[in-house]
Amino acid sequence: MATEERPPRRQGDRRQQDDEELADVLTAVGPRLRALRLQRGSTLAQLAEATGISLSTLSRLESGQRRPTLELLLPLARAHRVALDELVGAPETGDPRIRPRPFVRHGCTYVPLSRNFGGVHAFKQILPPLDGPLVDPELQVHEGYEWLYVLSGQVRLLLGEHDLVLGAGEAAEFDTRTPHAFFNAGPQPAEFLSLFGPQGERIHVRARPATPPKQESGAQR
């Protein structure tokens, strides 16, 4: 029996579908920007000051009246401390798995372990060995609270007046309003986990007691 052949898909049809998919992606950017800003507790005026984008442009972006461009999205991604693709490509609804997309910043490789839509951000960071001696390190100061745990290698932490070297299995936490910087302190790459709360959230680690509390003899029932 002869099978019915489908007509080949025309180039115009493919282009139209691509345009429709792009339009859907760009349409979703506005609500995502608004949700991200509200989760961080920021106002449009504060975001305008941080990005240099006018308040009216930000308002039109969030409402979908302004088409997002790379020139607008880059400073917004920096202000919200998220990867650019987080602004234009939301994860599948209901899928809890994280699909990390590593990126490099100031020589350090970041592997995102959270979706970064508000709340605490989780990263695995990989510091390459230094090329030479450390000279006049630049310390960073910003709002937030950070916790880190060294997986392998040695991490040098400059924190205010402290100069510390952390080895595998050691952890540290600090207020990021204190001047700080990380460096590799050994000849091999150093890897550590980092949890960062942009609004100053502290990390609470709870452990179950090793043994249950003993009941006193003769206690009334």
N, C-alpha and C positions, 0 to 999 in steps of 0.2 A: 504494500500500500504506500502510495506516495505521501511524503510528509510535506506539510505546508512550510514554505520558506518565508522567514520574516524579512522584511526589507531592512537593509543596512541602516544603522543609525547615522543620521546626517550630522555634519560638523556643526550646523546651526543649532540643532537640538542639544548637542553636548554643551555648546557655549551657553545656551539659555539655561540649562540645568546648573552649570557652574556659577552663572550670575545669580541664580536663585539661591544656591547654597551660600554664596558670599553675602548676599543680602540678609539671609537668616542669621549668619554669624555676627554681622555688624549690628543688626537689630538687637541682639542679645547683649551687646556690650554696655549699653546705657543702663539697663536695670542692674547689671553686675557691678558697674561702677558705683551706683547709688547704694547697693547693699553693702559693698565693701567699705564705703565711707561711713555709713551709719553704724556698722559693726565696730568700727574703730572709734566712734564717738566724735568724728570731725565734722565741722561745719563747712559749707561751701566757701565761706570767706577764708577760713584757715587753709583749705586746700588750694585756693587761688593764690594765697601768699606763698605757700610752699612750692608751687609749680610754676608761677609766673603766668598762668592761664587766667584770662578774665573770668569774673564770676558769672557773667551772662553766658559765656561759652561753655563753662562747666555745667550750668543749669540745662542748657540745650542738649549737651551730650547725654546727660542722665535721662532726660525726657525723650530722647530719640529724635529730636528735631535737628541735631547736628550730626553729620556723618563723621565717625572717628577716623583720624588719620594717624600715621606713625609719629608725626611731629607732636601730636597731642597725647598719644598713648605712652610714649617713652617717659616723659616727666611724671605722668600719673603712676606708672609702674614703679618708678624710683620713689615717689612720695609714699606709696602704699607698701613699699618693700616687698613686691611680688615680681615673679618673672613675667615678661611681656605676654607669653602664651597663656598665662592664667587669666589675663583680662579678655582674651578673644576666644578661648576654647575651654569651656567648662567641662569637668569630668562627667561621665555618663551618670544619669540620675540613678540613685540607689546602689551604685557600685562602690563598695568601701575600699577597693584596692587603689593604691597610689602608684602611678606610673611616672617615676622620677625622670626628669630631663636635666642632667647635670649641666652646670654652666660655670664659667671661670670668671673670677673677679679679683683683681689685684694679685694675680698669680695663684690664688687659692681656688681649688675645685669644690663647688657646692653641689651636693646631691639632695634635693628636697625630699623630705619624708612626710610632709603634710601638704594639704592643698592651699594653705596660707590665706584662707578667707576669714580673717579675723582670728582672735585668740592667739594661742602659743604657736610659734613656728618651729618646726623640727628640721634639722639638717644633719647630714654627715659631711664633714669637711676634711679635705686632704691638703696638707701643707707640704710643698716640695722643699727639699733642703736649700738653705741659703747659698747663693753663689759666692759670697764673701763675708767679711765681718759686718756686723750690724752697726750702722752709723746714723745717728740722729733719727731714731724711729719716730714716726708720726702717730701720736695717740689719738684715739677717737672718743668723742663724747656725744651721747644722744639719749633720748628717753627710752626706758625699758629696763628689763631685768634678764640676765642670762645665766644659764646653767650649762656646764660642759663636762663630758666624760671622755677620757683618753682611751682609745681602743688599742693603738700601737704607736711606737715611736715616742718622742719626747716633744712636748709643747711648752714653749716659753711664754709665760703670761706676764706682761707688764701691766700693773694695776695700781694707779696712783704712785705711792712711794715704794710699792712692793715689786720685786723682780723674782718671779717664781718659775721653777721648772717642774712640770707635771709629767709623770711617767704613766705607762699603761695601767689601768685600773684606778687611777686617781681622778677626783672630780673637784670642781670649783663652782661657786655661784657668786654673783656680784651685781650691783646696781650699775647699769651702763652709763649713768651720769658721771661715774668716776672715770677719769681718763684711762684708756686701756688699749692694748694691742696684743695680737698673737703672732708668734713666730715659731718656726721649726728649730728645735734646739739640738738636733742630732744629724747624722750623716744620711739617714734614710727618711723617706716620706713619713709624715706623722698624720694619723687619722684620729678624729674625735667626733663624738656626737654633741650637737649643740641645740639647746632649747632656748628660744628667745621670746619673751613677752613684750610686744611693742608698747603696751600701756602700763608696764611695770608689774605685770602679774608675776608673783613668785611661784617657783615650782615646788609642789608639795609631794614628797615621797613618803608613802605609808608602807609599813611592814607589819605583817601579822606577828603577834607575840610568839616566842619560841614554845612556850608552854602555857596552857590555860591557867588562870588564877585558881588557887586552891580554895575550896570552900571550908569555912571554919567549922570545926566539929561542934555538934550540939546546936547548930543554927536552927532557928524556928522555921517551920514550913508553913 
